[in-house]
Amino acid sequence: MGVPKQRKTKGRRNQRRSHIYLKEPKLIRCSKCGKPVLPHTVCQNCGYYKGEEIIDVMKKLTKKEKKKKEKEIALKEKEEKSKPLSMEGLSQK
């Protein structure tokens, strides 16, 4: 049976394992609702991908959840409309 001639040091072992670690997932913001989403995936919150509705999220919800979600969406749209424009916003319009 093969036996190593010399013991591998802790430093050499650690250098070998230096790339083995958890990486933070790269997230982007959903263009519709603004929630963080993995790139190239449908948003689980609103069901949109690249500005198109792929999944009808409201269909899967119960009556109580549906009412809450509709209020949330209406409130968000109202906030967006009532925001005062900044100098940058005025220059874009």
N, CA, C and O atoms as CSV, one atom per row, in Angstrom:
chain,resi,resn,atom,element,x,y,z
A,1,MET,N,N,0.835,-1.165,0.000
A,1,MET,CA,C,0.000,0.000,0.000
A,1,MET,C,C,0.892,1.245,0.000
A,1,MET,O,O,1.896,1.298,0.710
A,2,GLY,N,N,0.517,2.241,-0.800
A,2,GLY,CA,C,1.323,3.461,-0.902
A,2,GLY,C,C,1.204,4.319,0.345
A,2,GLY,O,O,0.109,4.559,0.852
A,3,VAL,N,N,2.351,4.775,0.828
A,3,VAL,CA,C,2.389,5.634,2.008
A,3,VAL,C,C,3.086,6.931,1.604
A,3,VAL,O,O,4.143,6.886,0.974
A,4,PRO,N,N,2.502,8.114,1.961
A,4,PRO,CA,C,3.157,9.364,1.602
A,4,PRO,C,C,4.502,9.516,2.315
A,4,PRO,O,O,4.640,9.184,3.493
A,5,LYS,N,N,5.501,10.034,1.564
A,5,LYS,CA,C,6.838,10.184,2.147
A,5,LYS,C,C,6.872,11.316,3.159
A,5,LYS,O,O,7.565,11.228,4.173
A,6,GLN,N,N,6.113,12.396,2.883
A,6,GLN,CA,C,6.080,13.517,3.814
A,6,GLN,C,C,4.650,13.939,4.057
A,6,GLN,O,O,3.786,13.799,3.191
A,7,ARG,N,N,4.413,14.454,5.234
A,7,ARG,CA,C,3.090,14.919,5.615
A,7,ARG,C,C,2.812,16.251,4.916
A,7,ARG,O,O,3.687,17.115,4.845
A,8,LYS,N,N,1.592,16.413,4.403
A,8,LYS,CA,C,1.192,17.683,3.794
A,8,LYS,C,C,0.861,18.677,4.907
A,8,LYS,O,O,0.155,18.340,5.857
A,9,THR,N,N,1.365,19.879,4.787
A,9,THR,CA,C,1.168,20.878,5.830
A,9,THR,C,C,-0.252,21.439,5.783
A,9,THR,O,O,-0.967,21.281,4.793
A,10,LYS,N,N,-0.640,22.094,6.869
A,10,LYS,CA,C,-1.970,22.710,6.945
A,10,LYS,C,C,-2.103,23.829,5.917
A,10,LYS,O,O,-3.169,24.033,5.336
A,11,GLY,N,N,-1.015,24.540,5.707
A,11,GLY,CA,C,-1.032,25.632,4.728
A,11,GLY,C,C,-1.301,25.130,3.321
A,11,GLY,O,O,-2.073,25.738,2.580
A,12,ARG,N,N,-0.670,24.027,2.947
A,12,ARG,CA,C,-0.878,23.462,1.606
A,12,ARG,C,C,-2.315,22.955,1.467
A,12,ARG,O,O,-2.949,23.127,0.426
A,13,ARG,N,N,-2.816,22.326,2.536
A,13,ARG,CA,C,-4.200,21.852,2.527
A,13,ARG,C,C,-5.162,23.027,2.365
A,13,ARG,O,O,-6.104,22.963,1.574
A,14,ASN,N,N,-4.918,24.106,3.123
A,14,ASN,CA,C,-5.804,25.266,3.073
A,14,ASN,C,C,-5.740,25.974,1.726
A,14,ASN,O,O,-6.753,26.489,1.252
A,15,GLN,N,N,-4.561,26.009,1.100
A,15,GLN,CA,C,-4.439,26.611,-0.229
A,15,GLN,C,C,-5.247,25.813,-1.251
A,15,GLN,O,O,-5.855,26.386,-2.156
A,16,ARG,N,N,-5.249,24.513,-1.103
A,16,ARG,CA,C,-6.008,23.665,-2.017
A,16,ARG,C,C,-7.506,23.920,-1.875
A,16,ARG,O,O,-8.250,23.867,-2.855
A,17,ARG,N,N,-7.940,24.199,-0.644
A,17,ARG,CA,C,-9.369,24.388,-0.376
A,17,ARG,C,C,-9.798,25.853,-0.441
A,17,ARG,O,O,-10.935,26.169,-0.089
A,18,SER,N,N,-8.938,26.735,-0.871
A,18,SER,CA,C,-9.224,28.171,-0.816
A,18,SER,C,C,-10.422,28.585,-1.670
A,18,SER,O,O,-11.063,29.588,-1.358
A,19,HIS,N,N,-10.741,27.863,-2.713
A,19,HIS,CA,C,-11.861,28.240,-3.578
A,19,HIS,C,C,-13.167,27.558,-3.182
A,19,HIS,O,O,-14.188,27.762,-3.839
A,20,ILE,N,N,-13.154,26.756,-2.124
A,20,ILE,CA,C,-14.356,26.059,-1.692
A,20,ILE,C,C,-15.038,26.895,-0.609
A,20,ILE,O,O,-14.672,26.806,0.563
A,21,TYR,N,N,-16.030,27.707,-0.993
A,21,TYR,CA,C,-16.771,28.528,-0.049
A,21,TYR,C,C,-18.103,28.906,-0.685
A,21,TYR,O,O,-18.281,28.786,-1.897
A,22,LEU,N,N,-19.019,29.355,0.133
A,22,LEU,CA,C,-20.324,29.781,-0.358
A,22,LEU,C,C,-20.211,31.151,-1.001
A,22,LEU,O,O,-19.564,32.048,-0.461
A,23,LYS,N,N,-20.843,31.309,-2.156
A,23,LYS,CA,C,-20.840,32.586,-2.852
A,23,LYS,C,C,-22.218,33.233,-2.703
A,23,LYS,O,O,-23.238,32.544,-2.722
A,24,GLU,N,N,-22.242,34.537,-2.558
A,24,GLU,CA,C,-23.489,35.265,-2.443
A,24,GLU,C,C,-24.186,35.274,-3.804
A,24,GLU,O,O,-23.546,35.585,-4.809
A,25,PRO,N,N,-25.477,34.944,-3.866
A,25,PRO,CA,C,-26.162,34.923,-5.159
A,25,PRO,C,C,-26.273,36.329,-5.744
A,25,PRO,O,O,-26.526,37.289,-5.015
A,26,LYS,N,N,-26.087,36.450,-7.035
A,26,LYS,CA,C,-26.212,37.726,-7.723
A,26,LYS,C,C,-27.692,37.969,-8.010
A,26,LYS,O,O,-28.301,37.258,-8.809
A,27,LEU,N,N,-28.264,38.972,-7.356
A,27,LEU,CA,C,-29.680,39.276,-7.506
A,27,LEU,C,C,-29.868,40.585,-8.247
A,27,LEU,O,O,-29.039,41.492,-8.162
A,28,ILE,N,N,-30.975,40.669,-8.978
A,28,ILE,CA,C,-31.367,41.899,-9.652
A,28,ILE,C,C,-32.738,42.313,-9.131
A,28,ILE,O,O,-33.403,41.525,-8.459
A,29,ARG,N,N,-33.166,43.515,-9.424
A,29,ARG,CA,C,-34.484,43.989,-9.009
A,29,ARG,C,C,-35.498,43.688,-10.108
A,29,ARG,O,O,-35.216,43.858,-11.295
A,30,CYS,N,N,-36.676,43.241,-9.699
A,30,CYS,CA,C,-37.769,43.000,-10.642
A,30,CYS,C,C,-38.217,44.347,-11.199
A,30,CYS,O,O,-38.385,45.308,-10.448
A,31,SER,N,N,-38.408,44.417,-12.512
A,31,SER,CA,C,-38.790,45.689,-13.134
A,31,SER,C,C,-40.224,46.086,-12.774
A,31,SER,O,O,-40.563,47.269,-12.815
A,32,LYS,N,N,-41.053,45.130,-12.428
A,32,LYS,CA,C,-42.453,45.416,-12.112
A,32,LYS,C,C,-42.652,45.780,-10.639
A,32,LYS,O,O,-43.221,46.826,-10.325
A,33,CYS,N,N,-42.175,44.901,-9.728
A,33,CYS,CA,C,-42.461,45.119,-8.304
A,33,CYS,C,C,-41.251,45.557,-7.492
A,33,CYS,O,O,-41.416,46.040,-6.372
A,34,GLY,N,N,-40.045,45.406,-8.018
A,34,GLY,CA,C,-38.850,45.869,-7.320
A,34,GLY,C,C,-38.261,44.891,-6.320
A,34,GLY,O,O,-37.312,45.232,-5.614
A,35,LYS,N,N,-38.803,43.685,-6.243
A,35,LYS,CA,C,-38.264,42.682,-5.320
A,35,LYS,C,C,-36.992,42.067,-5.907
A,35,LYS,O,O,-36.857,42.003,-7.129
A,36,PRO,N,N,-36.056,41.613,-5.063
A,36,PRO,CA,C,-34.859,40.955,-5.587
A,36,PRO,C,C,-35.185,39.583,-6.173
A,36,PRO,O,O,-35.899,38.786,-5.565
A,37,VAL,N,N,-34.642,39.323,-7.380
A,37,VAL,CA,C,-34.913,38.082,-8.113
A,37,VAL,C,C,-33.619,37.593,-8.745
A,37,VAL,O,O,-32.767,38.397,-9.123
A,38,LEU,N,N,-33.472,36.285,-8.861
A,38,LEU,CA,C,-32.342,35.742,-9.601
A,38,LEU,C,C,-32.471,36.132,-11.062
A,38,LEU,O,O,-33.588,36.176,-11.577
A,39,PRO,N,N,-31.361,36.421,-11.760
A,39,PRO,CA,C,-31.467,36.811,-13.166
A,39,PRO,C,C,-32.004,35.664,-14.033
A,39,PRO,O,O,-31.775,34.492,-13.737
A,40,HIS,N,N,-32.702,36.010,-15.076
A,40,HIS,CA,C,-33.272,35.072,-16.051
A,40,HIS,C,C,-34.304,34.130,-15.435
A,40,HIS,O,O,-34.456,32.993,-15.882
A,41,THR,N,N,-35.014,34.605,-14.404
A,41,THR,CA,C,-36.081,33.815,-13.800
A,41,THR,C,C,-37.321,34.684,-13.622
A,41,THR,O,O,-37.232,35.909,-13.547
A,42,VAL,N,N,-38.471,34.033,-13.557
A,42,VAL,CA,C,-39.733,34.729,-13.354
A,42,VAL,C,C,-39.817,35.188,-11.901
A,42,VAL,O,O,-39.424,34.458,-10.991
A,43,CYS,N,N,-40.322,36.383,-11.690
A,43,CYS,CA,C,-40.490,36.915,-10.335
A,43,CYS,C,C,-41.608,36.140,-9.645
A,43,CYS,O,O,-42.710,36.025,-10.180
A,44,GLN,N,N,-41.324,35.611,-8.461
A,44,GLN,CA,C,-42.321,34.842,-7.722
A,44,GLN,C,C,-43.377,35.737,-7.087
A,44,GLN,O,O,-44.470,35.273,-6.761
A,45,ASN,N,N,-43.061,37.010,-6.911
A,45,ASN,CA,C,-43.992,37.929,-6.273
A,45,ASN,C,C,-45.083,38.399,-7.244
A,45,ASN,O,O,-46.263,38.395,-6.896
A,46,CYS,N,N,-44.694,38.802,-8.453
A,46,CYS,CA,C,-45.677,39.363,-9.389
A,46,CYS,C,C,-45.896,38.509,-10.639
A,46,CYS,O,O,-46.882,38.712,-11.347
A,47,GLY,N,N,-44.999,37.555,-10.928
A,47,GLY,CA,C,-45.180,36.669,-12.072
A,47,GLY,C,C,-44.724,37.258,-13.394
A,47,GLY,O,O,-45.060,36.720,-14.449
A,48,TYR,N,N,-43.966,38.351,-13.367
A,48,TYR,CA,C,-43.510,38.990,-14.596
A,48,TYR,C,C,-42.069,38.598,-14.931
A,48,TYR,O,O,-41.258,38.347,-14.040
A,49,TYR,N,N,-41.769,38.549,-16.228
A,49,TYR,CA,C,-40.407,38.317,-16.722
A,49,TYR,C,C,-40.218,39.157,-17.968
A,49,TYR,O,O,-40.971,39.014,-18.931
A,50,LYS,N,N,-39.227,40.025,-17.965
A,50,LYS,CA,C,-38.936,40.946,-19.070
A,50,LYS,C,C,-40.160,41.779,-19.451
A,50,LYS,O,O,-40.412,42.007,-20.634
A,51,GLY,N,N,-40.919,42.232,-18.453
A,51,GLY,CA,C,-42.055,43.104,-18.698
A,51,GLY,C,C,-43.314,42.402,-19.157
A,51,GLY,O,O,-44.320,43.067,-19.403
A,52,GLU,N,N,-43.299,41.077,-19.283
A,52,GLU,CA,C,-44.480,40.324,-19.692
A,52,GLU,C,C,-44.954,39.446,-18.543
A,52,GLU,O,O,-44.146,38.901,-17.792
A,53,GLU,N,N,-46.277,39.313,-18.411
A,53,GLU,CA,C,-46.818,38.456,-17.366
A,53,GLU,C,C,-46.746,37.004,-17.833
A,53,GLU,O,O,-47.367,36.628,-18.826
A,54,ILE,N,N,-45.990,36.206,-17.114
A,54,ILE,CA,C,-45.814,34.796,-17.455
A,54,ILE,C,C,-46.724,33.930,-16.585
A,54,ILE,O,O,-47.371,33.009,-17.082
A,55,ILE,N,N,-46.772,34.227,-15.290
A,55,ILE,CA,C,-47.584,33.466,-14.341
A,55,ILE,C,C,-48.644,34.388,-13.765
A,55,ILE,O,O,-48.342,35.498,-13.329
A,56,ASP,N,N,-49.891,33.921,-13.766
A,56,ASP,CA,C,-50.962,34.695,-13.141
A,56,ASP,C,C,-50.952,34.387,-11.654
A,56,ASP,O,O,-51.505,33.380,-11.212
A,57,VAL,N,N,-50.319,35.263,-10.890
A,57,VAL,CA,C,-50.141,35.051,-9.454
A,57,VAL,C,C,-51.481,35.157,-8.727
A,57,VAL,O,O,-51.711,34.436,-7.756
A,58,MET,N,N,-52.346,36.024,-9.173
A,58,MET,CA,C,-53.631,36.234,-8.510
A,58,MET,C,C,-54.517,34.994,-8.570
A,58,MET,O,O,-55.300,34.754,-7.650
A,59,LYS,N,N,-54.408,34.211,-9.625
A,59,LYS,CA,C,-55.244,33.033,-9.808
A,59,LYS,C,C,-54.996,31.990,-8.722
A,59,LYS,O,O,-55.914,31.275,-8.322
A,60,LYS,N,N,-53.760,31.905,-8.250
A,60,LYS,CA,C,-53.397,30.892,-7.272
A,60,LYS,C,C,-53.743,31.289,-5.836
A,60,LYS,O,O,-53.764,30.430,-4.954
A,61,LEU,N,N,-54.013,32.569,-5.586
A,61,LEU,CA,C,-54.246,33.048,-4.231
A,61,LEU,C,C,-55.679,32.791,-3.765
A,61,LEU,O,O,-56.595,32.648,-4.575
A,62,THR,N,N,-55.853,32.735,-2.450
A,62,THR,CA,C,-57.190,32.641,-1.890
A,62,THR,C,C,-57.845,34.023,-1.951
A,62,THR,O,O,-57.203,35.014,-2.299
A,63,LYS,N,N,-59.131,34.069,-1.608
A,63,LYS,CA,C,-59.884,35.319,-1.713
A,63,LYS,C,C,-59.278,36.408,-0.822
A,63,LYS,O,O,-59.155,37.561,-1.235
A,64,LYS,N,N,-58.900,36.027,0.408
A,64,LYS,CA,C,-58.342,36.982,1.363
A,64,LYS,C,C,-56.980,37.493,0.883
A,64,LYS,O,O,-56.707,38.692,0.934
A,65,GLU,N,N,-56.134,36.578,0.419
A,65,GLU,CA,C,-54.813,36.962,-0.071
A,65,GLU,C,C,-54.924,37.829,-1.320
A,65,GLU,O,O,-54.149,38.766,-1.508
A,66,LYS,N,N,-55.904,37.504,-2.178
A,66,LYS,CA,C,-56.098,38.251,-3.424
A,66,LYS,C,C,-56.449,39.712,-3.119
A,66,LYS,O,O,-55.923,40.629,-3.750
A,67,LYS,N,N,-57.336,39.915,-2.151
A,67,LYS,CA,C,-57.754,41.267,-1.786
A,67,LYS,C,C,-56.576,42.059,-1.238
A,67,LYS,O,O,-56.406,43.231,-1.573
A,68,LYS,N,N,-55.757,41.423,-0.391
A,68,LYS,CA,C,-54.585,42.070,0.194
A,68,LYS,C,C,-53.584,42.449,-0.896
A,68,LYS,O,O,-53.023,43.545,-0.873
A,69,LYS,N,N,-53.359,41.546,-1.848
A,69,LYS,CA,C,-52.409,41.765,-2.942
A,69,LYS,C,C,-52.873,42.922,-3.838
A,69,LYS,O,O,-52.067,43.756,-4.249
A,70,GLU,N,N,-54.178,42.964,-4.137
A,70,GLU,CA,C,-54.708,44.038,-4.978
A,70,GLU,C,C,-54.530,45.402,-4.308
A,70,GLU,O,O,-54.197,46.386,-4.968
A,71,LYS,N,N,-54.757,45.454,-2.982
A,71,LYS,CA,C,-54.559,46.706,-2.257
A,71,LYS,C,C,-53.091,47.131,-2.310
A,71,LYS,O,O,-52.774,48.306,-2.492
A,72,GLU,N,N,-52.221,46.168,-2.151
A,72,GLU,CA,C,-50.776,46.430,-2.174
A,72,GLU,C,C,-50.345,46.999,-3.529
A,72,GLU,O,O,-49.576,47.959,-3.589
A,73,ILE,N,N,-50.839,46.409,-4.600
A,73,ILE,CA,C,-50.502,46.858,-5.961
A,73,ILE,C,C,-51.059,48.257,-6.218
A,73,ILE,O,O,-50.375,49.106,-6.790
A,74,ALA,N,N,-52.307,48.497,-5.794
A,74,ALA,CA,C,-52.928,49.805,-5.995
A,74,ALA,C,C,-52.173,50.886,-5.225
A,74,ALA,O,O,-51.977,51.990,-5.733
A,75,LEU,N,N,-51.753,50.574,-4.009
A,75,LEU,CA,C,-51.002,51.525,-3.198
A,75,LEU,C,C,-49.661,51.855,-3.843
A,75,LEU,O,O,-49.242,53.013,-3.856
A,76,LYS,N,N,-48.996,50.849,-4.371
A,76,LYS,CA,C,-47.697,51.049,-5.024
A,76,LYS,C,C,-47.836,51.924,-6.271
A,76,LYS,O,O,-47.016,52.814,-6.502
A,77,GLU,N,N,-48.877,51.670,-7.076
A,77,GLU,CA,C,-49.098,52.483,-8.283
A,77,GLU,C,C,-49.431,53.933,-7.905
A,77,GLU,O,O,-49.009,54.869,-8.583
A,78,LYS,N,N,-50.194,54.110,-6.815
A,78,LYS,CA,C,-50.565,55.454,-6.370
A,78,LYS,C,C,-49.327,56.222,-5.917
A,78,LYS,O,O,-49.196,57.413,-6.201
A,79,GLU,N,N,-48.414,55.541,-5.210
A,79,GLU,CA,C,-47.175,56.172,-4.755
A,79,GLU,C,C,-46.309,56.606,-5.929
A,79,GLU,O,O,-45.710,57.682,-5.902
A,80,GLU,N,N,-46.245,55.774,-6.951
A,80,GLU,CA,C,-45.416,56.094,-8.124
A,80,GLU,C,C,-45.950,57.321,-8.855
A,80,GLU,O,O,-45.173,58.143,-9.341
A,81,LYS,N,N,-47.272,57.446,-8.936
A,81,LYS,CA,C,-47.869,58.578,-9.642
A,81,LYS,C,C,-47.716,59.879,-8.856
A,81,LYS,O,O,-47.554,60.944,-9.451
A,82,SER,N,N,-47.766,59.803,-7.535
A,82,SER,CA,C,-47.748,61.016,-6.718
A,82,SER,C,C,-46.339,61.482,-6.342
A,82,SER,O,O,-46.193,62.486,-5.645
A,83,LYS,N,N,-45.310,60.777,-6.788
A,83,LYS,CA,C,-43.934,61.179,-6.465
A,83,LYS,C,C,-43.593,62.500,-7.145
A,83,LYS,O,O,-43.852,62.668,-8.337
A,84,PRO,N,N,-43.015,63.436,-6.399
A,84,PRO,CA,C,-42.575,64.674,-7.040
A,84,PRO,C,C,-41.342,64.400,-7.908
A,84,PRO,O,O,-40.475,63.607,-7.542
A,85,LEU,N,N,-41.282,65.054,-9.036
A,85,LEU,CA,C,-40.171,64.835,-9.954
A,85,LEU,C,C,-38.934,65.605,-9.509
A,85,LEU,O,O,-39.019,66.753,-9.074
A,86,SER,N,N,-37.798,64.955,-9.629
A,86,SER,CA,C,-36.538,65.618,-9.326
A,86,SER,C,C,-36.020,66.263,-10.612
A,86,SER,O,O,-36.662,66.173,-11.658
A,87,MET,N,N,-34.875,66.903,-10.530
A,87,MET,CA,C,-34.282,67.535,-11.715
A,87,MET,C,C,-33.970,66.485,-12.777
A,87,MET,O,O,-34.144,66.728,-13.972
A,88,GLU,N,N,-33.508,65.319,-12.335
A,88,GLU,CA,C,-33.198,64.241,-13.297
A,88,GLU,C,C,-34.473,63.735,-13.952
A,88,GLU,O,O,-34.492,63.462,-15.152
A,89,GLY,N,N,-35.541,63.609,-13.164
A,89,GLY,CA,C,-36.822,63.144,-13.691
A,89,GLY,C,C,-37.402,64.120,-14.704
A,89,GLY,O,O,-37.986,63.706,-15.705
A,90,LEU,N,N,-37.243,65.413,-14.447
A,90,LEU,CA,C,-37.748,66.412,-15.371
A,90,LEU,C,C,-36.980,66.399,-16.693
A,90,LEU,O,O,-37.559,66.609,-17.758
A,91,SER,N,N,-35.681,66.153,-16.612
A,91,SER,CA,C,-34.890,66.154,-17.831
A,91,SER,C,C,-35.182,64.946,-18.718
A,91,SER,O,O,-34.951,64.992,-19.926
A,92,GLN,N,N,-35.694,63.854,-18.117
A,92,GLN,CA,C,-36.016,62.662,-18.895
A,92,GLN,C,C,-37.324,62.803,-19.618
A,92,GLN,O,O,-37.505,62.199,-20.675
A,93,LYS,N,N,-38.263,63.594,-19.077
A,93,LYS,CA,C,-39.587,63.716,-19.706
A,93,LYS,C,C,-39.601,64.657,-20.835
A,93,LYS,O,O,-40.644,64.859,-21.457
